[in-house]
Amino acid sequence: MSAPPAAPLTSANQELGAFLRAHREALKPADLGLSSTARRRTPGLRREEVASLSGVGLAWYTWLEQGRVAASRQVLESVARALRLDPAAVRHTMRLAGFHEPAGPAGQEAIGGLGPAVQPVLDSWPVSPAVLVDRHFDLLAWNAPWRVLLGAPESVPAERRNLMWLLVADPRARAVLGADWEPLAMNVFQHFRAQAGRALSDTRTAEVHRLLGEDTPQLAHWWGCRSVADLTARTVTARLPGSGPLRLSLTSFHPVDDASALVLLFTPCEAEDGARMAELVAAAADGTTAG
């Protein structure tokens, strides 16, 4: 095999190669109408099968998985089709390849003032817990109902004031969300990976991964997982002291000032849910416990 075309061996290229390899190994040959025999020594598809289905050379596809070549958008689209990637995985692939990069320095400069700008919006939801996070899922702003639901972020050390850390390492989230905790936390982590894109190895993202690994070693299989997904709307049932079950509908959206930031909003499903949350917010403001 001759040497590959010159390309920077960056962490993003290597992550892209590992991401494609993980999806290749997860595919079943039968899903693509290919024979599956006992002679297969590797899980999933062979590299030559993906190369053939994608219309690229085996050597070139091997270099792609090794992070040694840069691919065009068209080639990556062909590989994505061969690997049966879903829309979230396709977007993650394109981000890693540099085609869907988040805002550059201008957007990063704006992030410092984004929290104060969005705070009045969060405060306009008096019974709906809401939080603003940046591309690393660090918390930039939150409202009073969020403090009631998942605790006061300002009481958490700054380096751990991160949505992923709060969901998995703070025991309050598990206690409040009960059976809904794991599917929500996993979905948030999958979106966290997708959102980070080529920044998976930048200083803050690496620090968040390190903290998660140190504080929740029992979830090592999560942090080593390469799955990505969009953050999907869902209904969760929260159980807070001094109140009956609260049914909340989770939605999310990007502020127009910075598409790499994200607002998460938990809206009470029914009038009685809103009334209970209003009581809890008022009791917290008074320093009492709702009855």
Protein Blocks (a to p, Z undefined) as FASTA:
>chain_A
ZZdddddddfklmmmmmmmmmmmmmpcfklnopacdfklmbghjdfklmmmmnopafklm
mmmmnopaccdfklmmmmmmmnopafklmmmmmmmnopacccdfklmmmmmmmmmmmmmm
mmmmmkbccddddfkopafbdcfklmmmnopfklpcfklmcfklmmmmmmklmmmnmmmm
mmmmmmmmmmmmmmnmmmlmgmklmmmmmmmmmmmmmlmmmmmpcbdcddddddddddde
hiacddddddddddfklmkbccdddddfbfklmmmmmmmmmmmmnopacZZ
